[in-house]
Amino acid sequence: MKHYVYILYSVSKDRYYIGSSADTEKRLLRHNAGVTPSTKAGRPWKVV
């Protein structure tokens, strides 16, 4: 199974987040849904 490194950016917090996942689209949805505590406050996130 391949894993990818991704970088997210939060305009509201002017902050970057680096993560890894096998399914980056699904993972971004989870970040923006507030499921991940470490990125909940920075929503919405976008991939950069």
C-alpha distance matrix in Angstrom:
0.0 3.8 6.6 10.1 13.5 16.1 19.9 22.0 25.8 28.4 31.7 33.5 32.8 32.4 29.3 25.9 22.7 19.6 16.3 12.5 10.1 7.1 10.1 13.0 15.6 15.4 15.5 18.5 20.2 20.0 21.5 24.2 24.9 25.9 23.4 22.4 25.7 25.2 25.0 27.3 30.4 29.1 28.4 27.9 25.1 24.1 21.4 23.0
3.8 0.0 3.8 6.7 10.3 13.0 16.8 19.2 22.9 25.8 29.0 31.0 30.3 29.6 26.6 23.0 20.1 16.9 13.9 10.2 8.4 5.8 8.9 10.9 13.9 14.5 14.2 16.8 19.0 19.1 20.0 22.7 24.0 24.9 22.9 21.6 24.7 23.8 23.3 25.9 28.7 27.1 26.5 25.9 22.8 21.4 18.4 19.7
6.6 3.8 0.0 3.8 6.9 9.7 13.4 15.9 19.6 22.4 25.7 27.7 26.8 26.1 23.0 19.4 16.5 13.2 10.2 6.5 5.2 4.2 7.6 8.7 12.2 12.8 11.7 14.1 16.7 16.6 17.0 19.9 21.4 21.9 20.1 18.4 21.4 20.2 19.8 22.6 25.3 23.6 23.3 22.9 19.7 18.6 15.7 17.0
10.1 6.7 3.8 0.0 3.8 6.4 10.1 12.8 16.5 19.5 22.7 24.9 24.0 23.0 20.1 16.5 13.9 10.6 8.3 5.3 5.4 6.0 7.9 7.2 10.8 12.4 10.9 12.4 15.5 15.8 15.6 18.2 20.3 20.9 19.7 17.8 20.7 19.1 18.2 21.1 23.5 21.4 21.1 20.5 17.1 15.6 12.4 13.3
13.5 10.3 6.9 3.8 0.0 3.8 7.0 10.2 13.7 16.9 20.1 22.3 21.1 19.9 16.8 13.1 10.6 7.2 5.7 4.3 6.7 8.9 10.2 8.4 12.0 13.6 11.3 12.0 15.6 15.7 14.6 17.3 19.7 19.8 19.0 16.6 19.0 16.8 16.0 19.3 21.2 19.0 19.3 18.8 15.2 13.9 10.8 11.2
16.1 13.0 9.7 6.4 3.8 0.0 3.8 6.6 10.2 13.4 16.5 18.8 17.9 16.7 14.0 10.3 8.3 5.8 5.4 5.9 7.9 10.4 10.4 7.3 10.2 12.2 9.8 9.4 13.2 13.7 12.1 14.3 17.2 17.5 17.3 15.0 17.5 15.2 13.7 16.8 18.5 15.9 16.0 15.3 11.6 10.2 7.0 7.8
19.9 16.8 13.4 10.1 7.0 3.8 0.0 3.8 6.8 10.3 13.2 15.7 14.6 13.1 10.4 6.8 5.7 4.6 6.5 8.7 11.1 13.9 13.5 10.1 12.2 14.2 11.6 10.1 13.9 14.4 11.9 13.7 17.0 16.8 17.4 14.9 16.7 14.0 12.1 15.4 16.3 13.4 14.0 13.4 9.6 8.4 5.8 5.6
22.0 19.2 15.9 12.8 10.2 6.6 3.8 0.0 3.8 6.8 9.9 12.2 11.6 10.6 8.3 5.6 5.1 6.4 8.1 10.8 12.6 15.4 14.3 10.6 11.7 13.4 10.8 8.4 11.7 12.4 9.4 10.5 14.1 14.0 15.2 13.0 14.7 12.3 9.6 12.5 13.2 10.0 10.3 9.6 5.9 5.3 4.5 5.7
25.8 22.9 19.6 16.5 13.7 10.2 6.8 3.8 0.0 3.8 6.4 9.1 8.6 7.1 5.8 4.6 6.4 9.0 11.5 14.4 16.3 19.2 17.8 14.1 14.6 16.4 13.9 11.0 13.7 14.6 11.2 11.3 15.0 14.7 16.7 14.7 15.7 13.1 10.1 12.5 12.1 8.5 9.2 8.5 5.5 5.4 6.4 6.5
28.4 25.8 22.4 19.5 16.9 13.4 10.3 6.8 3.8 0.0 3.8 5.5 5.5 5.4 5.3 6.4 8.2 11.6 13.8 16.9 18.6 21.5 19.9 16.3 16.3 17.5 15.1 12.0 13.9 14.4 10.8 10.2 13.7 13.0 15.6 14.0 14.4 12.2 9.0 10.4 9.2 5.4 6.4 6.3 4.9 6.8 9.2 10.0
31.7 29.0 25.7 22.7 20.1 16.5 13.2 9.9 6.4 3.8 0.0 3.8 5.5 4.9 7.1 9.1 11.7 15.0 17.4 20.5 22.0 24.8 23.0 19.3 18.9 20.3 18.4 15.0 16.5 17.4 14.1 12.7 16.0 15.6 18.6 17.4 17.5 15.6 12.3 13.2 11.2 7.7 8.3 7.6 7.5 8.6 11.4 11.5
33.5 31.0 27.7 24.9 22.3 18.8 15.7 12.2 9.1 5.5 3.8 0.0 3.8 5.8 8.1 10.9 13.0 16.7 18.8 22.1 23.6 26.5 24.6 21.2 20.7 21.5 19.4 16.2 17.1 17.5 14.1 12.6 15.3 14.3 17.7 16.6 16.1 14.6 11.6 11.5 8.8 6.2 7.2 7.6 8.9 11.1 14.2 14.9
32.8 30.3 26.8 24.0 21.1 17.9 14.6 11.6 8.6 5.5 5.5 3.8 0.0 3.8 5.2 8.7 11.0 14.7 17.2 20.8 22.7 26.0 24.6 21.2 21.4 22.1 19.4 16.7 18.1 17.9 14.2 13.6 16.3 14.7 17.6 15.8 14.8 12.5 10.2 11.0 8.1 5.7 8.4 9.6 9.8 12.2 14.6 14.9
32.4 29.6 26.1 23.0 19.9 16.7 13.1 10.6 7.1 5.4 4.9 5.8 3.8 0.0 3.8 7.1 10.4 13.8 16.8 20.3 22.6 25.8 24.6 21.0 21.4 22.7 20.0 17.2 19.2 19.5 15.8 15.4 18.6 17.3 19.9 17.9 17.3 14.6 12.3 13.8 11.5 8.4 10.8 11.2 10.3 11.6 13.4 12.7
29.3 26.6 23.0 20.1 16.8 14.0 10.4 8.3 5.8 5.3 7.1 8.1 5.2 3.8 0.0 3.8 6.8 10.3 13.4 17.0 19.5 22.9 22.1 18.6 19.6 20.7 17.7 15.3 17.8 17.5 13.8 14.3 17.4 15.9 17.9 15.4 14.9 11.8 9.8 12.3 10.6 7.7 10.5 11.2 9.5 10.9 12.1 11.6
25.9 23.0 19.4 16.5 13.1 10.3 6.8 5.6 4.6 6.4 9.1 10.9 8.7 7.1 3.8 0.0 3.8 6.8 10.1 13.6 16.3 19.7 19.1 15.7 17.1 18.4 15.3 13.3 16.3 16.2 12.6 13.8 17.1 15.9 17.4 14.5 14.8 11.5 9.7 12.9 12.3 9.3 11.5 11.8 9.0 9.6 9.6 9.0
22.7 20.1 16.5 13.9 10.6 8.3 5.7 5.1 6.4 8.2 11.7 13.0 11.0 10.4 6.8 3.8 0.0 3.8 6.6 10.3 13.0 16.6 16.3 13.2 15.1 15.9 12.5 11.2 14.4 13.7 10.4 12.5 15.5 14.1 14.8 11.7 12.4 9.1 7.8 11.5 12.0 9.6 11.5 12.1 9.0 10.0 9.5 9.9
19.6 16.9 13.2 10.6 7.2 5.8 4.6 6.4 9.0 11.6 15.0 16.7 14.7 13.8 10.3 6.8 3.8 0.0 3.8 7.2 10.4 13.9 14.4 11.6 14.3 15.3 11.9 11.5 15.0 14.4 11.7 14.4 17.2 16.2 16.1 12.9 14.2 11.2 10.5 14.2 15.3 13.2 14.6 14.9 11.4 11.6 9.8 10.1
16.3 13.9 10.2 8.3 5.7 5.4 6.5 8.1 11.5 13.8 17.4 18.8 17.2 16.8 13.4 10.1 6.6 3.8 0.0 3.8 6.9 10.6 11.3 9.2 12.3 12.7 9.3 10.0 13.4 12.4 10.6 13.8 16.0 15.3 14.4 11.5 13.5 11.1 10.8 14.2 16.2 14.5 15.3 15.6 12.4 12.6 10.7 11.9
12.5 10.2 6.5 5.3 4.3 5.9 8.7 10.8 14.4 16.9 20.5 22.1 20.8 20.3 17.0 13.6 10.3 7.2 3.8 0.0 3.8 7.2 8.8 7.6 11.3 11.7 8.8 10.6 13.8 13.0 12.2 15.5 17.4 17.1 15.7 13.2 15.8 14.1 13.8 16.9 19.3 17.8 18.0 18.0 14.8 14.5 12.1 13.5
10.1 8.4 5.2 5.4 6.7 7.9 11.1 12.6 16.3 18.6 22.0 23.6 22.7 22.6 19.5 16.3 13.0 10.4 6.9 3.8 0.0 3.8 5.4 5.6 9.1 8.9 6.9 9.7 12.2 11.6 12.0 15.0 16.4 16.8 14.9 13.3 16.5 15.6 15.0 17.5 20.4 19.1 18.6 18.4 15.5 15.2 13.0 15.1
7.1 5.8 4.2 6.0 8.9 10.4 13.9 15.4 19.2 21.5 24.8 26.5 26.0 25.8 22.9 19.7 16.6 13.9 10.6 7.2 3.8 0.0 3.8 6.2 9.2 9.1 8.6 11.5 13.5 13.4 14.5 17.2 18.3 19.2 17.2 16.2 19.6 19.1 18.4 20.6 23.6 22.2 21.4 20.9 18.1 17.3 14.9 17.1
10.1 8.9 7.6 7.9 10.2 10.4 13.5 14.3 17.8 19.9 23.0 24.6 24.6 24.6 22.1 19.1 16.3 14.4 11.3 8.8 5.4 3.8 0.0 3.8 5.6 5.6 6.2 8.8 10.3 10.9 12.5 14.6 15.6 17.2 15.6 15.2 18.8 18.6 17.3 19.0 22.1 20.6 19.2 18.3 15.9 15.0 13.1 15.8
13.0 10.9 8.7 7.2 8.4 7.3 10.1 10.6 14.1 16.3 19.3 21.2 21.2 21.0 18.6 15.7 13.2 11.6 9.2 7.6 5.6 6.2 3.8 0.0 3.8 5.5 4.9 6.1 8.6 9.8 10.3 12.2 14.1 15.5 14.6 13.9 17.4 16.7 14.8 16.8 19.5 17.6 16.2 15.2 12.5 11.3 9.3 12.1
15.6 13.9 12.2 10.8 12.0 10.2 12.2 11.7 14.6 16.3 18.9 20.7 21.4 21.4 19.6 17.1 15.1 14.3 12.3 11.3 9.1 9.2 5.6 3.8 0.0 3.8 5.4 5.2 6.5 8.9 10.0 10.8 12.4 14.8 14.3 14.5 18.1 17.9 15.5 16.7 19.4 17.4 15.3 13.9 11.8 10.6 9.5 12.8
15.4 14.5 12.8 12.4 13.6 12.2 14.2 13.4 16.4 17.5 20.3 21.5 22.1 22.7 20.7 18.4 15.9 15.3 12.7 11.7 8.9 9.1 5.6 5.5 3.8 0.0 3.8 5.5 5.2 6.4 8.9 10.1 10.6 12.9 11.7 12.4 16.2 16.7 14.7 15.5 18.7 17.4 15.3 14.4 12.9 12.7 12.2 15.7
15.5 14.2 11.7 10.9 11.3 9.8 11.6 10.8 13.9 15.1 18.4 19.4 19.4 20.0 17.7 15.3 12.5 11.9 9.3 8.8 6.9 8.6 6.2 4.9 5.4 3.8 0.0 3.8 5.4 5.1 6.3 8.7 9.8 11.0 9.8 9.5 13.2 13.2 11.5 12.9 16.0 14.8 13.3 13.0 11.0 11.4 10.8 14.1
18.5 16.8 14.1 12.4 12.0 9.4 10.1 8.4 11.0 12.0 15.0 16.2 16.7 17.2 15.3 13.3 11.2 11.5 10.0 10.6 9.7 11.5 8.8 6.1 5.2 5.5 3.8 0.0 3.8 5.4 5.0 6.2 8.5 10.1 10.3 10.0 13.3 13.1 10.4 11.6 14.2 12.4 10.5 9.6 7.5 7.8 7.9 11.6
20.2 19.0 16.7 15.5 15.6 13.2 13.9 11.7 13.7 13.9 16.5 17.1 18.1 19.2 17.8 16.3 14.4 15.0 13.4 13.8 12.2 13.5 10.3 8.6 6.5 5.2 5.4 3.8 0.0 3.8 5.5 5.2 6.0 8.8 9.0 10.2 13.6 14.3 11.6 11.6 14.5 13.3 10.6 9.7 9.1 10.0 11.0 14.8
20.0 19.1 16.6 15.8 15.7 13.7 14.4 12.4 14.6 14.4 17.4 17.5 17.9 19.5 17.5 16.2 13.7 14.4 12.4 13.0 11.6 13.4 10.9 9.8 8.9 6.4 5.1 5.4 3.8 0.0 3.8 5.5 5.0 6.5 5.5 6.8 10.4 11.6 9.7 9.5 13.0 12.6 10.6 10.8 10.3 12.0 13.0 16.6
21.5 20.0 17.0 15.6 14.6 12.1 11.9 9.4 11.2 10.8 14.1 14.1 14.2 15.8 13.8 12.6 10.4 11.7 10.6 12.2 12.0 14.5 12.5 10.3 10.0 8.9 6.3 5.0 5.5 3.8 0.0 3.8 5.5 5.5 6.1 5.6 8.6 8.9 6.2 6.7 9.8 9.0 7.5 8.1 7.2 9.6 11.0 14.2
24.2 22.7 19.9 18.2 17.3 14.3 13.7 10.5 11.3 10.2 12.7 12.6 13.6 15.4 14.3 13.8 12.5 14.4 13.8 15.5 15.0 17.2 14.6 12.2 10.8 10.1 8.7 6.2 5.2 5.5 3.8 0.0 3.8 5.4 7.7 8.5 10.8 11.4 8.1 7.3 9.6 8.5 5.6 5.5 6.1 8.8 11.2 14.5
24.9 24.0 21.4 20.3 19.7 17.2 17.0 14.1 15.0 13.7 16.0 15.3 16.3 18.6 17.4 17.1 15.5 17.2 16.0 17.4 16.4 18.3 15.6 14.1 12.4 10.6 9.8 8.5 6.0 5.0 5.5 3.8 0.0 3.8 5.6 8.1 10.4 12.2 9.7 7.8 10.7 10.9 8.1 8.6 9.9 12.5 14.8 18.2
25.9 24.9 21.9 20.9 19.8 17.5 16.8 14.0 14.7 13.0 15.6 14.3 14.7 17.3 15.9 15.9 14.1 16.2 15.3 17.1 16.8 19.2 17.2 15.5 14.8 12.9 11.0 10.1 8.8 6.5 5.5 5.4 3.8 0.0 3.8 5.5 6.8 9.0 7.1 4.5 7.8 9.0 7.4 9.2 10.3 13.6 15.8 18.9
23.4 22.9 20.1 19.7 19.0 17.3 17.4 15.2 16.7 15.6 18.6 17.7 17.6 19.9 17.9 17.4 14.8 16.1 14.4 15.7 14.9 17.2 15.6 14.6 14.3 11.7 9.8 10.3 9.0 5.5 6.1 7.7 5.6 3.8 0.0 3.8 6.3 9.0 8.4 6.9 10.7 12.0 10.8 12.3 12.7 15.5 17.0 20.2
22.4 21.6 18.4 17.8 16.6 15.0 14.9 13.0 14.7 14.0 17.4 16.6 15.8 17.9 15.4 14.5 11.7 12.9 11.5 13.2 13.3 16.2 15.2 13.9 14.5 12.4 9.5 10.0 10.2 6.8 5.6 8.5 8.1 5.5 3.8 0.0 3.8 5.6 5.7 5.9 9.5 10.5 10.5 12.3 11.8 14.6 15.7 18.5
25.7 24.7 21.4 20.7 19.0 17.5 16.7 14.7 15.7 14.4 17.5 16.1 14.8 17.3 14.9 14.8 12.4 14.2 13.5 15.8 16.5 19.6 18.8 17.4 18.1 16.2 13.2 13.3 13.6 10.4 8.6 10.8 10.4 6.8 6.3 3.8 0.0 3.8 5.5 5.2 7.9 10.0 11.0 13.4 13.4 16.6 18.0 20.4
25.2 23.8 20.2 19.1 16.8 15.2 14.0 12.3 13.1 12.2 15.6 14.6 12.5 14.6 11.8 11.5 9.1 11.2 11.1 14.1 15.6 19.1 18.6 16.7 17.9 16.7 13.2 13.1 14.3 11.6 8.9 11.4 12.2 9.0 9.0 5.6 3.8 0.0 3.8 5.9 7.6 8.7 10.6 13.0 12.1 15.1 16.1 18.0
25.0 23.3 19.8 18.2 16.0 13.7 12.1 9.6 10.1 9.0 12.3 11.6 10.2 12.3 9.8 9.7 7.8 10.5 10.8 13.8 15.0 18.4 17.3 14.8 15.5 14.7 11.5 10.4 11.6 9.7 6.2 8.1 9.7 7.1 8.4 5.7 5.5 3.8 0.0 3.8 5.6 5.5 7.0 9.2 8.4 11.6 13.1 15.2
27.3 25.9 22.6 21.1 19.3 16.8 15.4 12.5 12.5 10.4 13.2 11.5 11.0 13.8 12.3 12.9 11.5 14.2 14.2 16.9 17.5 20.6 19.0 16.8 16.7 15.5 12.9 11.6 11.6 9.5 6.7 7.3 7.8 4.5 6.9 5.9 5.2 5.9 3.8 0.0 3.8 5.6 6.0 8.7 9.4 13.1 15.3 17.8
30.4 28.7 25.3 23.5 21.2 18.5 16.3 13.2 12.1 9.2 11.2 8.8 8.1 11.5 10.6 12.3 12.0 15.3 16.2 19.3 20.4 23.6 22.1 19.5 19.4 18.7 16.0 14.2 14.5 13.0 9.8 9.6 10.7 7.8 10.7 9.5 7.9 7.6 5.6 3.8 0.0 3.8 5.8 8.7 9.9 13.7 16.3 18.1
29.1 27.1 23.6 21.4 19.0 15.9 13.4 10.0 8.5 5.4 7.7 6.2 5.7 8.4 7.7 9.3 9.6 13.2 14.5 17.8 19.1 22.2 20.6 17.6 17.4 17.4 14.8 12.4 13.3 12.6 9.0 8.5 10.9 9.0 12.0 10.5 10.0 8.7 5.5 5.6 3.8 0.0 3.8 6.1 6.7 10.3 13.0 14.6
28.4 26.5 23.3 21.1 19.3 16.0 14.0 10.3 9.2 6.4 8.3 7.2 8.4 10.8 10.5 11.5 11.5 14.6 15.3 18.0 18.6 21.4 19.2 16.2 15.3 15.3 13.3 10.5 10.6 10.6 7.5 5.6 8.1 7.4 10.8 10.5 11.0 10.6 7.0 6.0 5.8 3.8 0.0 3.0 5.2 8.9 12.1 14.4
27.9 25.9 22.9 20.5 18.8 15.3 13.4 9.6 8.5 6.3 7.6 7.6 9.6 11.2 11.2 11.8 12.1 14.9 15.6 18.0 18.4 20.9 18.3 15.2 13.9 14.4 13.0 9.6 9.7 10.8 8.1 5.5 8.6 9.2 12.3 12.3 13.4 13.0 9.2 8.7 8.7 6.1 3.0 0.0 3.8 6.8 10.3 12.8
25.1 22.8 19.7 17.1 15.2 11.6 9.6 5.9 5.5 4.9 7.5 8.9 9.8 10.3 9.5 9.0 9.0 11.4 12.4 14.8 15.5 18.1 15.9 12.5 11.8 12.9 11.0 7.5 9.1 10.3 7.2 6.1 9.9 10.3 12.7 11.8 13.4 12.1 8.4 9.4 9.9 6.7 5.2 3.8 0.0 3.8 6.9 9.4
24.1 21.4 18.6 15.6 13.9 10.2 8.4 5.3 5.4 6.8 8.6 11.1 12.2 11.6 10.9 9.6 10.0 11.6 12.6 14.5 15.2 17.3 15.0 11.3 10.6 12.7 11.4 7.8 10.0 12.0 9.6 8.8 12.5 13.6 15.5 14.6 16.6 15.1 11.6 13.1 13.7 10.3 8.9 6.8 3.8 0.0 3.8 6.4
21.4 18.4 15.7 12.4 10.8 7.0 5.8 4.5 6.4 9.2 11.4 14.2 14.6 13.4 12.1 9.6 9.5 9.8 10.7 12.1 13.0 14.9 13.1 9.3 9.5 12.2 10.8 7.9 11.0 13.0 11.0 11.2 14.8 15.8 17.0 15.7 18.0 16.1 13.1 15.3 16.3 13.0 12.1 10.3 6.9 3.8 0.0 3.8
23.0 19.7 17.0 13.3 11.2 7.8 5.6 5.7 6.5 10.0 11.5 14.9 14.9 12.7 11.6 9.0 9.9 10.1 11.9 13.5 15.1 17.1 15.8 12.1 12.8 15.7 14.1 11.6 14.8 16.6 14.2 14.5 18.2 18.9 20.2 18.5 20.4 18.0 15.2 17.8 18.1 14.6 14.4 12.8 9.4 6.4 3.8 0.0
